[in-house]
């Protein structure tokens, strides 16, 4: 028997992340699990810029970046998510998103991570890497990656009601 109590959905607020959130919500409803939605923001205080290694030293900028991400999370999570699914929005600060997500999942005892993937290939993948790939390789739990668009397993509630009638 599969038991899921905590579902972590990683979001960068893109279309693939929206698709991952749809899956995360459905898993949370089906298993009666808590939904945790996490966004990783850059740690601008430790990020090195330019060839001369300039480091930003404006703590207010970091607060602004985190506040903007918090506002986006508040838009993504609705009252039903918070009430029925015990949804929680989390802002993680790191320049290595995969490591931050994996560490959070380990610390919180997450049962499954759901995340979108952009499906970059070739040079873009080589240069930018894949956060999803790194999470899959290092996560302490199963990881479901969702591409957008892809085959949809989740049907709108109205369609479910019509097919069951």
N, C-alpha and C positions, 0 to 999 in steps of 0.2 A: 504494500500500500504506500502510495506517495503522500507525504504530509508536507505541506508548505505553510509556514507560519509568517515568514517575512519575505516579501518580494521587493527587490531593488530594481528600479527602472532608472537607467542612466539617460540623461537628456542633455542635448546641446541645442534644443528647441528647433531642430530641423524636421523635415518631413519624415525621415526614417525614425527619428525619436518619437514623433507623434504616433507612428504605427506601433512602435515598441510599447508606448504607454497604453494603447488600446489592448494589446496582449496582456500587459501587466495588470490592468484593471480587471480583465476577464478572469485571469488566474486568481486574483485576490477575491473576486466574487465567488468563484467556483470552490475555492479551498477555504474560504473564510479567513484569509490571510491579511496581514497588514501590508499596505502599499507604501513604499518609501521611494520618493522620486528625488534623485540627486543630480546636481549640476556641478561640474568642476570648473572653477574660474582660475585664471592665471594668477599666480602670486607675483604681482607687479613689483613688489619690493625686492625680489631676488632675481628677477629676469634681467639678463644682460643685453644691452642694446648696442648695436654698432660695432665697428672694428676695434674701437678703443676700449671696449668693455664698460661703457657707461651703465650705471645702475640707478634706477629710479628710486628716489628716497622721499616719496610723498605718501605718507600713510593715509591721507584723505582720499587719494586716488584709489587705493585698495578698498576703502569703505564704499566709495561710489560704485566700483565694479561689482562688489558683493551685493550692494543695495539694488542695482539694476537686475542682477540675476534673481534676487529674491522677488522682485516685482514680477518678473517673467514666470517664476514658479507659482506665484499667487494666482496668476491668470490661468496657468495650465491645470492647477488643481482646483476643482470646484467643491461646493458644499457637500455634494453627494460623496465625493471621494473622501473628504475629511470625516463625514459622519458614518457612512456605511462601511468604508474600507479602512478607517483609522489612518488615512493618508497623512504623510508627513513629508514636507519639502526640506531638503538638506542642501546647503551650499558647502562644497569642499574647496579648499584653496590649495592649489598645487600646480607646478609646471609640468607634472607628469600625470596626466589624467588617469591612465590605466592603473598606475600604482596606488593613486588615491582611492579609486573605486574598489580595488581588491582589498586594500587595508581596511576600508570602511566595512566591506562585506564580512571580512574576517572578525573584526571587532564586534559587530552587531549580530553575528550569527545568522546572516542572511541565507536563505534556503535556495534561492535562484536569482540570477541576475538576468534582466531582459534589457537589451540595448539595440538600437538601430545601427545599421552599417551603411556607409555611403557606397560601398562596392567599388572603390577606386581601384584602378589597375595600373599596371605598367610603371611609368616614371612617377606618377603621382603617389602611388603606393610606396615606391622605393624612397622617395624624398620625404613624404609626410608620415609614412608608417600607418599602422592601423591600431587605433585604440582598442577596437573590438577584438582584434587578433591577440593583442597582448593580454587583455582581460581573460579571454578563453584559455590561453596558455597558463595563466598564473592564479586564476580564481580558486577559492576553496570550495566552490559549489558549482552546480551546472550553470551554463550560460546559454541563453537563447538569443541568437542574433536575428534581427528582422530587417529585411530590405524593403524599401518602398519604391515603386509599387511591387507587390508580389501577391501570390495566391493568398486570399483572405480566408481564414478559418472562422473569423468572428462575424456573425451576422447581426445586423441591427435588430433590436428587440421586437420591432413591429413585424419583421420578416419571420422571426422565430415564432411569434404568436400565430401568424397566418399558417405556417407549415405544420403547427401542432394541432390546429383546429380540425 
